[in-house]
């Protein structure tokens, strides 16, 4: 599913934003091939598990090598900064057309002190959404693939991804702590159906 989401996001942009297209552009792209190898090994374990210590060490060594290569192929993500839009308002731009002024929280893992920053965009922005700031100047809308909600378990504001969803509810899981949350918001469900049926 991660491959389809990355491909969908990069296709919507019609260009290689921040390395996404290069890493996930087609079936022969580095990250796609490496994910495929790891998935193949995961599925192989269920029926063809290692039968000796030597086999176990050999297959673990291969998997570790693939993981290192995958991390290298995804190193472009270090240039991405995830932001949460707290408030958005339209303003008049320099050319007389509307721009969008937003205040954003920079999402930094389990650090509860998310710094507040301001940014102006010529593209429409929406309050309450997660965006990726790529290479310091391109804002990429990550909604509905990532949503920000108050956590019912710990009470903190957390970033969630849709783990699964059906007709009446979505099961969200926190990226940082793995805390679950059930969401029955009609708007989110409609957007999830629309986003994932097109993949």
N, C-alpha and C positions, 0 to 999 in steps of 0.2 A: 504494500500500500504506500509506503514512503516513496518508492520510486515513481509511482503514478502521480502522487501529489507534487513532487519536485518537477516532474515533466510537465504537469499541468500549469504550474506557476511559471516555469520558464517559457512555455508556449504562449501564455497570455501576454508575456512581455515582448515577444518577437525579437529578443536579443539575448545575448549571454550576460545576464546581470550578475556581477560579482562571482563568476565561476560556476554558477548553477547549471547553465546549459552545457558547459564543457564536461562537467562531472556526471550529469544525468541525461544528456541529450538524446541518446539512443541506446539500443541494446548492447552495443560494443563500447560504450563509454566506460571509463575506469571504475567508477563507483558502482555502476550497474553490474558489471561482471564480477566485482569482488563481493557485492551483496549476494549475488547468485551463488557464488562458491560457498559462502558461509551458510546460506539457506540449504544448499545441497548437503553439507556436512551435518547440519542440525537434523535434517530428515533422515540421513543415513544412520545416525546414532540409534534411532528407534528400532531398526531391524538388523543393523550390522554394527553393533557396538564393539569396541576394542576388546579382544579376547586375551590379551597379554599386556604386561607392563610395557613392553617394547612397542606394541601397536598403539597403546594409549599415548606414550611419549611422542611417537612419530606423528600421530594425527593432531595432538595438541600443538606440537611445534609448527605444523603446517597451518593450523588455524590462527596461531599467534602471528605468523608471517603475513597472512591475509589481513588480519586486523590492523597490523602496522601499515600495510599498503593502503588500506581503506582510510585510516586516519590521515595519511599523507594526501590522499586524493580529495579529502574533505577539509584540508587545512584552510581553504579559502573562507570557510565559515568563521574563522577567527576575525575576519574583517567586518563581520556583520554585528550590529548592535540591535538587540530586541528592545522595542519601546512600546509603551502602553499610552494611548492618547486619553488624557484626562479631560481636556476641554478643547473644543474646536470652534472657531468663529470665522465667517467670511470677512475679508477686508479687500479694499481696493488695491490692486497691484500697480506697479509702475507703468504698465501699458494701458491702464484704465479698465482692464478685465479683472474679474474676481480672483483673488488668491485665498488661501486658507491658512490662518494662523492657529497653531496648536501648541498646547503645553503637554509635554510627554514625561512619563516616568521611565528612566532607563532600568530595564529589568536585569538584575545581576544575581541570578541564582537564588540562594536562600538568604541573601543579604536583605534584611527588611527595610533598610534605608535606601529606597530607590531614588536616585538623584532626579531633580526636576529640571528639564531643559525646554527651550522654546524653539520652534521651527516654523518657517513659512513654506508652503508648497503651492505650486500652480495647479496641481491635481487635487480633486476632491478628497477630503479626509473625513473620517467618521469618529465621533467620540466613543470611547469604550473598546476600541479595537487594538490588536497587537500588530505592530509594523516592524519590519526589519530595515534599519538604516544601513545601506550597503555602500561601502567605500566612502562614507562620510557625506553623501549627497543624494542618493536615490532612496526614496521610501517605498518599500514593497509591502502591500497589504497581505497579511497572513491569515485573515479571517475567511472562513470558519475553521481553518486547520489548527489555529491556536486561539484560545479565548482566555480572558482574564476574569477571574471570579474570586469572591471571598470564600475561603475554605471552611466548610462546616466542621471539619475535624480540629484544625488548629487555630482558626480565626484569622489567618494571614491572607493577604491578597496573593493569589498564586496563578501561574500560567498552566492551563490545561490543554490537553489534546483529546479529540474524540476517540475513545477506545473502541466503542461500538455504539450503534444507534438503531432504533426501530421506528415504528409509526408514532408512538406516543412519548418516547423519552430517549435521551442520549446519555450514555455512561461516559463521563469525563474522567480523566486521570491526570493528576498533577505531575508535571515534568520533574520538579525538584524533589518532592517527598513521596510521590506515588499515591497521595491521598485521593480516594474516589469521590465523585460527586455525581448525582443524578440530576439531569437538566430536562425540564419539560417545557421550556420556552419555545412557543410555536415559531418564532422568527429564526432561532438557531436551528431548529429541526428542519425547517424549510430550506435554509441555506446549506445545511449539511447534505440533504437529499440532492439538491441542485448541484453542489460541488462534486459529490462522489458518484452520482449517476453518469456524469460526463466523463469520468475517468475510464 
